[in-house]
Amino acid sequence: MCDDPEWINGLSYPIVESYHPNSAGHASGYTPAVSPLLTGATVTAGPALERRAVRTAPAQAATQRQYAALDAAIEPKPVEPVDLHGAEARRAAARAGVDVDDPASVAAADRRADARQLAARGERPVG
């Protein structure tokens, strides 16, 4: 959500749209990333797939309607924002060698965390 262009919606109104991938996120992010796990092959979300999605959308929506009543019964709970500049967060950042007031330091820490996650999955960074 911090990329340009964003692939994931940030906190928005209505709240249900928050933190969901937008069309660019589905096409360039989630579809290629998840498709090998689901289908055994990488799916590219190009024009043909997009046309198929539009064509099959009514049937997909009908399938999902069966879950609408269950979803509507979910009681929303308030989300408390995390204070990333509070004393506790600053202490944790300092222990990790991150200067929360320096965007380059935060970005470097983010890249290190991404690399650790990829390594834990036995993958290598792309690009």
Secondary structure, DSSP 8 states (H G I E B T S, - for coil): --SSS-SB--S-SSGGGTT-B-HHHIIIIIHHHHHHHHHSS-----HHHHHHHHHHHHHHHHHHHTTHHHHHT----------TTSHHHHHHHHHTT--TT-HHHHHHHHHHHHHHHHHHTT-----
